[in-house]
Amino acid sequence: MPSTISLIKNLKSDFPQFIFKRSSIFLWSHSDNTIYYTDKKDDFRFLFHELAHALLGHADYGRDIELIAMERQAWDKAKEIASSYDVIIDDDYIQDNLDTYRDWMHERSTCPNCSASGMQISKKNYQCLACSHKWHVNEARTCALRRYSYQK
């Protein structure tokens, strides 16, 4: 497994179209064309994942299911890129990470009124299939999920 310093140096050389910046989190920022990374060796897989988002041109999504699809595409691409650097990303690891998004999506779509499954009607708005209750949610990818019922 390469060191963080040598890997970043190689990635900067191989992908000069992107900025690589040390941070406390892994993140692809489309708006500033920057891949943010941490120094943790065991997190190389996330570095390749964020690079994959960059290479795939991922910028935004309209519906939660689109985010799940983007995450899947990024993990597939990350696995491909990582193999060129002698880093293995196994399928169980990928599925564990995708499960966090699936859980996130399920929680967002659970009706705060009756706990049935709701349907996303726009980016942050849902409606219950059982009781017709409507609610909106915060982004909640990096913070606690909040669901807010519409006032009647």
C-alpha positions in Angstrom: 0.0 0.0 0.0 1.5 3.4 -1.0 2.1 6.1 1.6 -0.4 9.0 1.6 2.3 11.4 0.4 3.4 9.3 -2.5 -0.2 8.5 -3.5 -1.2 12.2 -3.5 1.9 13.1 -5.4 1.1 10.5 -8.1 -2.6 11.5 -8.2 -1.7 15.2 -8.7 0.6 14.2 -11.5 -1.9 11.8 -13.1 -4.9 14.1 -12.7 -3.6 17.6 -13.0 -7.1 18.9 -13.9 -8.1 18.6 -10.2 -6.9 20.3 -7.0 -6.1 17.9 -4.1 -6.3 19.5 -0.7 -5.8 18.1 2.8 -8.9 18.3 5.0 -10.6 16.7 7.9 -13.1 14.9 5.5 -13.2 13.3 2.1 -15.2 15.4 -0.4 -15.4 16.2 -4.1 -16.3 19.8 -4.6 -17.5 20.4 -8.1 -17.7 24.2 -7.5 -14.0 24.6 -6.8 -12.8 21.5 -8.7 -11.2 20.2 -5.5 -10.8 16.7 -4.0 -10.5 17.0 -0.3 -8.8 14.2 1.6 -7.5 13.1 5.0 -4.2 11.5 5.8 -5.5 8.3 7.1 -3.9 5.4 5.2 -6.9 3.1 5.6 -9.1 5.7 3.9 -7.4 5.5 0.5 -10.6 4.0 -0.8 -12.5 7.2 0.0 -9.8 9.2 -1.9 -10.4 7.1 -5.0 -14.1 7.4 -4.5 -14.0 11.2 -4.5 -11.6 11.2 -7.5 -14.2 9.0 -9.2 -16.9 11.5 -8.5 -14.7 14.2 -10.1 -13.9 12.1 -13.2 -17.5 11.3 -13.7 -18.4 15.0 -13.5 -20.8 14.5 -10.5 -22.1 17.9 -9.4 -25.7 17.6 -8.1 -28.7 15.4 -8.0 -32.4 16.1 -8.0 -33.8 13.1 -6.2 -32.4 10.8 -3.5 -32.4 7.8 -5.8 -30.2 9.7 -8.2 -27.6 10.2 -5.4 -27.6 6.4 -4.8 -27.0 5.9 -8.5 -24.1 8.4 -8.5 -22.6 6.8 -5.4 -22.7 3.4 -7.1 -21.1 4.7 -10.2 -18.4 6.4 -8.2 -17.6 3.2 -6.3 -17.4 1.2 -9.5 -15.0 3.8 -11.0 -13.0 4.1 -7.7 -12.4 0.3 -7.8 -11.1 0.6 -11.4 -8.8 3.5 -10.6 -7.5 2.0 -7.3 -6.4 -1.1 -9.0 -3.9 1.0 -11.1 -2.3 2.1 -7.8 -2.3 -1.4 -6.2 -5.2 -0.6 -3.8 -8.0 -3.1 -3.6 -11.6 -2.0 -2.9 -13.7 -5.1 -2.2 -17.4 -5.4 -2.9 -18.3 -5.8 0.7 -16.7 -2.5 1.6 -18.6 -0.9 -1.3 -21.9 -2.3 -0.2 -21.3 -1.3 3.4 -20.8 2.3 2.2 -23.8 2.2 -0.1 -25.9 0.9 2.8 -25.3 4.1 4.7 -27.0 6.0 1.8 -29.8 3.5 1.6 -30.4 3.9 5.3 -30.3 7.7 4.8 -32.8 7.5 2.0 -35.2 5.2 4.0 -35.1 7.5 7.0 -35.8 10.6 4.9 -38.8 8.9 3.3 -40.4 7.6 6.5 -43.5 9.5 7.4 -43.1 11.5 10.6 -46.9 11.2 11.1 -47.5 7.5 10.7 -44.1 5.9 10.0 -45.2 4.5 6.6 -43.1 4.9 3.5 -43.4 8.2 1.7 -42.6 9.3 -1.8 -40.2 12.0 -2.8 -42.1 14.7 -4.7 -39.3 17.1 -5.1 -35.7 17.5 -3.9 -36.4 17.9 -0.2 -40.2 17.2 -0.1 -42.1 14.0 0.6 -45.6 12.8 0.8 -46.8 9.8 2.7 -48.4 7.0 0.6 -50.6 5.9 3.5 -51.9 9.1 5.2 -51.0 11.8 2.6 -49.0 13.7 5.2 -46.4 16.0 3.6 -43.0 16.9 5.0 -39.6 18.4 4.0 -36.2 17.4 5.1 -32.7 19.0 5.6 -29.8 17.7 3.5 -28.5 15.5 6.4 -25.7 13.8 4.6 -23.2 15.2 7.1 -25.5 16.1 10.0 -28.5 14.7 11.8 -31.7 14.2 9.7 -34.5 16.6 10.4 -38.1 16.1 9.1 -40.4 19.1 9.2 -44.2 18.7 8.8 -46.0 21.3 6.8 -48.3 23.5 8.9 -52.0 23.1 8.1 
